[in-house]
Amino acid sequence: MTTEVARRVTAEEPPLPTEGLRVKYRSRNPVTRVLVGGFLSAFDAAVRAARPRTVLEAGCGEGFLTQRLQVLAPGAAVLGLDESQGILEVAKREFPTLILARGSIYELPCRDGAFDLVVACEVLEHLHDPGRALDELRRATSRHVLLSVPREPLWRILNVARGKYWPERGNTPSHVQHWSPRAFVELVERRFRIVQVRRPLPWTMILATKEPSPR
């Protein structure tokens, strides 16, 4: 699988998009630690409910959640995918046991239904065409997807409250999509059957299956 991925990855190198390890998962700020702890608890519960044997994390960044997936699903084959070669090099230094490859969420380098679980957490809000990405995630999974996005407008309100991004009215500069919990559910259920909706402050997290919602 890894060889196939390596042959089909995209050629362009995007800029490094995130500092997630330092500012989120390894923050010493007590409020950030509480909020991220709630996110991780919801993430862990969703992965255990999915019980995957094969996992793809699309947009894996520095690999923190990819490594967590290895722990949560022992024995499962876990692959982390990201467009940025620089980010993948950071992930490999931080977590040497990870299996990583370079590729685009818009054209996942795998056959149809190759993975029991496809994960895209904190990714869709950065994309100009999230619908196209969701179509590709649906193609790549045989069972579940696990998705999360910032909960708006709460995300921006909290940014303003902590003195961040005032010129942008609290919007994280790389975020080009903004969903309330209801709007995000409506987006996802066009393509999947929703199993769980969790709201760890300030995110919306959805576990869904490939079967379309009944009409």
C-alpha positions, 0 to 999 in steps of 0.5 A: 500500500505504501509503495502505491501511495508513493507513486501517486502523490501530488508533485506541488509542495504547499507551505507549512500550514500548522504549528499544531503540536506546539500551540495545541497538543503540547500547550502549557496554557491550562485553558487550552489543555482543558479544551484539547483534552475534551477534543481528545476524549471525544476523538478516542470514543469515536475511534473505539466505536468505529473499531477499525482495522485499516485507517487513513488520516487525511491531512495528518499534519505533524502526526499527533493524531496519527500516532494516537490512532496507532494506540487506539487501534492496536494491530490496525494498519494506520497511514498518515497522509499530507500534502506538505513534505515539510510537515511530513518530515516533522511528523517523522522526527516526532513519531518515527514509527508512523507510516506516512505518505504525501498526497492530496485529500482531493485525490487520495492515492488508494483504491475505492473502499481501501480503509475501514476508517478515514479521518479528517480532523481540523482539515475541512475548514482550510479547504476551498472545496470541502464537498469535493474532499468529502466525496473523496473521503467517501470513496476511500472508506468502506465503513466510517469517516471521522470528521471535526471542524471548529464550531462557529461562531464560537471559535471566533468569539473565543479567539477575540476573547484571548486577544487573537486575530482581532484584525480578522474579527477572530477568524483564524487566517487559514480558515476559509470555511465556517460551520455552525454544528447544524450546518456541518451536520447538514453538509455531512449527511448529504453524503453519509449516515451520521452515527454520532455528533459530539461537541467538545468545546469549541469543535463539532465532531462527527462519526458517520458511515458510508451508507447514505441517510434514508430519504 
